[in-house]
Amino acid sequence: MVEASSWKCDNGTMADEQAWIEVGARIAASRRARGLSQDELAGKVGLDRTAITKIEVGRRHVNSLELVRLAEVLDRPLQSLVSEPPASIVSRRAAVAGGRDDQASDFAIEDVARDVQVLVDVHALSPNPAKGSLRAILPGEEEWGPEEAAAEARSLIGADAKSPIHHLASKIESAGLFAYSLALGDASSDGSYAEVDGVGVAVVNGEIDSGRRRLTLAHELGHHLFGDAYSVDWGTDTSTTEKALDAFAGFFLLPRAGSSDRWETLRAEYTARQSAIIISAEYRVSWGAALRHFRDYDLITRDEKRLLESRSPTRADYLECGVRVAEELQPLYIPTGVAAAAIRAYRSHRISGEQVIAMLHGQVHIDELPARDEIPLESPVCWLDPASPQGSQSGLRI
């Protein structure tokens, strides 16, 4: 139960001023992300504007009830206001968002990483050796490039060298990468990646089209499989790294051997346009990405590519070719491995029911959770409470 007293340090003294400054900064960032002025936030939480001003610069401490109310109004997990996100997120933000101020993506990756951190801490999730297992692609290296790396990545997740990879989010869990699709808005970046104690977490913006969602996730898989060594070997030129990962993602989803063989078969019966439509649908890649690769694979000429680009396929075009566009990673998508781990942890008394519901973003009701395991009398029961000191790096707690 939350008491209406000021927050204390673990030793019972008032939290140091730096901690309150950090809390205030997180409240200010959350307010701006919600598009609220200080006046508007003050009205919603029942405080004066001057109080909000002081809170945001760390000059006024917040009691527990005020903090809970601020979290509710700002639509943020309470823990996110009082503790730093996992360290790996901070190092990834600039690269992921291309240097833009993309608070929605930052919050999204921070929130899901916190959930995964809890599951790692209670031993419901563990690192996968595939993380960081691909060696870096060195610029100009002839024998090792994005295409070769993509082929090895396919092998890592048990996919053959030619076939389409359907249900991509589920397949890449075998490499230790857990993917979420969240509605982040048109202004947000396509995706982001973080590492949590060796476990990979990716967030895809569910409001972009399906082909882009899959390409984005394949790109984040590249971050996961190459690990930190990839960025180091490519130096400080982030754009070069991102372009290399885009190339990797394209080869991963639409491999040369599979698409070339399929093209040759289809062209015996269909036009170039119809063949391109069928392959893009079968491999579930966007029209633009498919055409770029068809040109790279010398399946079409430069003029043919320009002509095909001038008119994107309609739904009728796909139906005429006997194919349908399959949607993957529609929001809200929670990784199956995370959902299963959360329910296992709940069943074994390692996390609370409220934590499970929050981790699953309300997709199940608490009454739907399974019965918990019987506890031996000699076994103490405890779970990681979101208000416990373990979850707070700031030293603040209720």
C-alpha positions in Angstrom: 0.0 0.0 0.0 1.3 3.5 -0.9 1.5 5.9 2.0 1.2 9.7 1.6 4.6 10.4 3.1 7.7 11.8 1.4 9.9 9.2 -0.4 12.9 8.1 1.6 16.3 6.7 0.9 16.9 3.2 2.1 18.7 4.4 5.1 15.7 6.6 6.2 17.2 10.0 5.3 15.7 12.3 2.6 16.8 11.3 -0.9 19.8 13.3 -2.1 19.2 16.3 -4.3 20.6 14.8 -7.4 18.1 11.9 -7.2 15.2 14.4 -7.0 16.7 16.4 -9.9 16.7 13.2 -12.0 13.1 12.4 -11.0 12.0 15.9 -12.0 13.7 15.6 -15.3 11.9 12.3 -16.0 8.6 13.9 -15.1 9.3 16.9 -17.4 10.2 14.6 -20.3 7.0 12.6 -19.8 5.0 15.8 -19.7 6.4 17.0 -22.9 5.9 13.7 -24.6 2.2 13.9 -23.6 2.0 17.4 -25.1 1.0 19.0 -21.8 2.0 22.4 -20.5 3.0 22.8 -16.9 -0.4 24.5 -16.3 -2.3 21.6 -17.8 -0.4 19.0 -15.8 -0.9 20.9 -12.6 -4.6 21.1 -13.2 -4.9 17.3 -13.8 -2.9 16.3 -10.7 -4.4 19.0 -8.4 -1.2 21.1 -7.9 -0.2 24.7 -8.6 1.8 25.3 -11.7 4.7 26.6 -9.5 4.7 23.3 -7.7 5.2 21.5 -11.1 7.9 23.9 -12.0 9.8 23.2 -8.8 9.2 19.4 -9.1 10.7 19.4 -12.6 13.9 21.1 -11.5 14.2 19.0 -8.3 13.5 21.8 -5.9 10.3 20.2 -4.5 10.0 16.6 -3.3 7.0 14.5 -4.2 5.1 12.4 -1.8 3.9 8.9 -2.8 0.3 9.8 -3.6 1.4 12.7 -5.8 3.8 10.5 -7.6 1.2 7.9 -8.3 -1.1 10.6 -9.6 1.6 12.0 -11.8 2.3 8.5 -13.3 -1.4 8.0 -14.0 -1.9 11.4 -15.7 1.4 11.0 -17.7 0.5 7.4 -18.6 3.8 6.2 -17.5 4.8 3.3 -15.2 5.5 4.6 -11.8 8.9 3.0 -11.7 9.9 4.9 -14.9 9.7 8.1 -13.0 11.9 7.1 -10.1 14.6 5.0 -11.7 16.9 5.0 -14.7 16.2 2.7 -17.6 18.6 -0.3 -18.2 21.9 1.2 -19.2 22.0 -0.3 -22.7 19.0 1.7 -23.8 20.7 5.0 -23.2 23.6 4.0 -25.5 21.2 2.9 -28.2 18.8 5.8 -28.4 20.7 8.2 -30.7 21.6 5.5 -33.2 18.1 4.1 -33.2 16.3 7.3 -33.7 18.8 8.8 -36.0 19.6 11.6 -33.6 16.0 12.8 -33.5 14.0 13.7 -30.5 11.8 10.6 -30.5 10.4 10.4 -27.0 7.6 7.9 -27.9 10.2 5.4 -29.1 12.5 6.1 -26.2 9.6 5.4 -23.7 8.5 2.3 -25.6 11.9 0.6 -25.6 12.5 1.7 -22.0 9.2 0.2 -20.8 9.5 -3.2 -22.5 13.1 -3.4 -21.4 12.0 -2.9 -17.8 9.6 -5.8 -18.2 12.2 -8.0 -19.6 14.7 -7.0 -16.9 12.2 -8.2 -14.2 11.9 -11.6 -16.0 15.6 -11.9 -16.3 16.0 -11.0 -12.6 13.6 -13.7 -11.5 15.3 -16.2 -13.9 12.2 -16.6 -16.2 14.3 -15.4 -19.2 18.0 -16.1 -19.9 20.5 -14.9 -22.5 20.9 -16.7 -25.8 24.3 -17.6 -27.3 23.2 -16.3 -30.7 23.4 -12.7 -29.3 26.5 -11.1 -30.8 27.5 -14.3 -32.5 28.0 -12.8 -36.0 31.4 -11.2 -36.6 31.3 -7.6 -37.9 31.1 -6.8 -41.6 34.2 -4.8 -42.4 33.8 -2.0 -45.0 35.2 -3.2 -48.3 35.8 -6.8 -47.2 35.2 -9.0 -50.3 34.6 -12.3 -48.7 32.2 -11.2 -46.0 29.4 -8.8 -46.5 25.7 -8.3 -45.7 24.5 -11.1 -48.0 26.8 -13.7 -46.4 25.8 -12.4 -42.9 22.2 -12.7 -43.8 22.7 -16.3 -44.9 24.3 -17.2 -41.6 21.5 -15.4 -39.7 19.0 -17.5 -41.5 20.9 -20.6 -40.5 20.9 -19.4 -36.9 17.1 -19.3 -36.7 16.6 -22.6 -38.6 15.5 -21.1 -41.9 16.8 -22.5 -45.2 18.7 -20.4 -47.8 15.8 -19.9 -50.2 12.3 -20.0 -48.6 10.3 -17.0 -47.3 10.4 -16.5 -43.5 6.9 -16.1 -42.3 5.9 -15.2 -38.7 9.2 -13.4 -38.3 8.8 -12.3 -34.7 8.2 -15.8 -33.5 11.1 -17.2 -35.6 13.7 -14.8 -34.2 12.9 -15.6 -30.6 15.1 -18.7 -31.2 18.0 -16.2 -31.4 17.1 -14.5 -28.1 15.4 -11.4 -29.6 11.9 -10.6 -28.4 10.0 -8.2 -30.6 7.1 -6.0 -29.7 4.8 -4.1 -32.1 3.3 -0.9 -30.6 1.3 2.0 -32.1 3.8 4.8 -31.7 2.5 7.4 -34.2 3.6 8.6 -37.6 6.3 10.9 -36.1 8.2 8.1 -34.4 11.1 6.1 -35.7 10.4 2.7 -37.3 12.1 0.6 -34.6 14.6 0.4 -31.8 16.7 -2.2 -30.0 18.1 -2.7 -26.5 20.0 -5.4 -24.7 19.0 -6.4 -21.2 21.7 -8.6 -19.6 22.2 -10.5 -22.8 18.6 -10.7 -23.8 17.6 -8.7 -26.9 14.5 -6.5 -27.1 13.1 -4.8 -30.2 10.2 -2.4 -30.6 8.7 -1.9 -34.1 6.3 1.0 -34.8 3.1 -0.9 -35.6 1.7 2.1 -37.6 4.0 1.7 -40.6 3.0 -0.8 -43.3 3.6 -4.5 -42.9 6.5 -4.8 -45.3 8.3 -2.0 -43.5 7.6 -3.6 -40.1 9.3 -6.8 -41.2 12.2 -5.0 -42.7 12.6 -3.0 -39.5 12.6 -6.1 -37.4 15.2 -7.8 -39.6 17.3 -4.6 -39.2 17.0 -4.9 -35.4 17.9 -8.5 -35.6 21.2 -7.4 -37.2 21.9 -5.1 -34.2 21.2 -8.2 -32.0 23.3 -10.7 -33.9 26.3 -8.4 -34.5 26.3 -6.9 -31.0 28.4 -4.0 -29.9 31.4 -5.2 -31.9 29.5 -4.3 -35.1 29.2 -0.6 -34.2 32.8 -0.4 -33.0 34.2 -1.9 -36.2 32.2 0.6 -38.3 33.4 3.5 -36.2 31.4 6.5 -35.3 29.6 6.9 -38.7 26.1 5.8 -37.6 24.6 6.2 -41.0 27.1 3.8 -42.5 26.2 1.2 -39.9 22.5 1.6 -40.4 22.9 1.3 -44.2 24.8 -1.9 -43.8 22.2 -3.3 -41.5 19.5 -2.3 -44.0 21.3 -4.3 -46.6 21.6 -7.2 -44.2 17.9 -7.0 -43.5 17.0 -7.0 -47.2 19.1 -10.1 -48.0 17.8 -11.8 -44.9 14.1 -11.4 -46.0 14.6 -11.8 -49.8 17.6 -14.0 -50.5 19.1 -14.1 -53.9 18.8 -17.8 -54.5 15.2 -18.1 -53.5 13.9 -15.0 -55.4 16.0 -15.8 -58.5 14.7 -19.3 -58.8 11.1 -18.2 -58.2 11.5 -15.4 -60.7 12.6 -17.8 -63.4 9.7 -20.1 -62.7 7.1 -17.4 -62.7 8.3 -15.6 -65.8 7.4 -18.7 -67.8 3.7 -17.8 -67.2 3.5 -14.3 -65.9 4.6 -10.8 -66.9 7.5 -9.1 -65.1 5.1 -7.0 -63.1 3.0 -10.0 -62.1 6.0 -12.0 -61.1 7.3 -9.2 -58.9 3.9 -8.9 -57.3 3.8 -12.6 -56.5 7.3 -12.7 -55.1 6.9 -9.6 -52.9 3.7 -11.1 -51.5 5.2 -14.6 -50.9 8.3 -13.2 -49.2 6.2 -10.5 -47.4 8.4 -7.6 -48.4 7.4 -4.1 -49.5 7.1 -3.3 -53.2 10.0 -0.9 -53.1 12.3 -3.3 -51.3 11.5 -6.1 -53.7 12.2 -4.0 -56.8 15.6 -2.9 -55.3 16.6 -6.5 -54.8 15.4 -7.6 -58.2 17.6 -5.0 -59.7 20.5 -6.0 -57.5 20.0 -9.6 -58.6 19.9 -8.6 -62.3 16.4 -9.9 -62.6 15.2 -6.6 -64.1 16.9 -3.7 -65.9 17.2 -0.2 -64.6 14.5 1.0 -67.0 12.2 -1.9 -65.9 12.7 -1.0 -62.3 11.8 2.6 -63.0 8.7 1.6 -64.9 7.6 -0.8 -62.1 8.2 1.8 -59.5 5.8 4.2 -61.3 2.7 2.2 -60.3 2.5 0.4 -57.0 0.3 -2.7 -56.9 -3.3 -2.4 -55.9 -5.4 -4.9 -54.0 -6.9 -6.0 -57.3 -3.5 -6.6 -58.7 -2.7 -9.0 -55.9 -6.0 -10.8 -56.2 -5.6 -11.1 -60.0 -2.2 -12.9 -59.3 -3.9 -15.2 -56.8 -2.1 -13.9 -53.8 -3.0 -11.9 -50.7 -0.9 -9.5 -48.7 -0.4 -11.0 -45.2 -0.1 -8.6 -42.3 2.5 -9.4 -39.6 3.4 -7.5 -36.5 0.1 -5.6 -36.2 -0.1 -3.7 -33.0 -0.5 -4.7 -30.3 2.0 -7.6 -30.5 3.6 -9.0 -27.4 6.4 -11.6 -28.0 5.1 -15.1 -27.2 8.3 -15.9 -25.3 7.9 -12.9 -23.0 4.2 -13.7 -22.4 4.9 -17.3 -21.6 7.8 -16.4 -19.3 5.6 -13.9 -17.5 2.9 -16.4 -16.9 5.4 -19.1 -15.7 6.9 -16.6 -13.3 3.4 -15.7 -12.0 2.5 -19.4 -11.6 5.7 -20.1 -9.6 5.1 -17.0 -7.3 8.1 -15.0 -8.7 6.0 -12.0 -9.9 2.5 -10.7 -9.0 -0.6 -11.0 -11.1 -0.6 -7.2 -11.5 2.8 -7.3 -13.0 1.8 -10.0 -15.5 -1.2 -7.9 -16.7 1.0 -4.9 -17.1 3.6 -6.9 -19.0 0.9 -8.2 -21.4 -0.5 -4.7 -21.8 -3.9 -5.8 -20.6 -4.4 -8.5 -23.2 -5.5 -10.9 -20.5 -7.6 -10.2 -17.4 -6.3 -11.2 -14.0 -9.2 -13.7 -13.6 -7.8 -15.5 -16.7 -4.4 -16.3 -15.1 -3.8 -19.9 -14.3 -3.8 -21.3 -10.8 -0.5 -20.8 -9.0 1.7 -23.7 -8.0 1.4 -25.1 -4.5 4.2 -23.9 -2.3 6.1 -26.3 -0.1 5.9 -25.1 3.5 9.7 -24.8 3.8 10.0 -22.6 0.8 9.8 -18.8 1.4 7.7 -16.9 -1.2 8.7 -13.6 -2.6 8.4 -11.8 -5.9 9.9 -8.8 -7.4 7.6 -6.0 -6.4 7.8 -3.0 -8.8 8.1 -0.7 -5.8 11.0 -2.6 -4.2 14.5 -1.1 -4.0 15.8 -3.7 -6.5 13.9 -1.9 -9.3 15.2 1.6 -8.4 18.6 2.8 -9.3 17.9 6.3 -7.9 17.8 5.2 -4.3 14.1 6.3 -3.9 11.4 3.9 -2.8 8.0 4.0 -1.2 
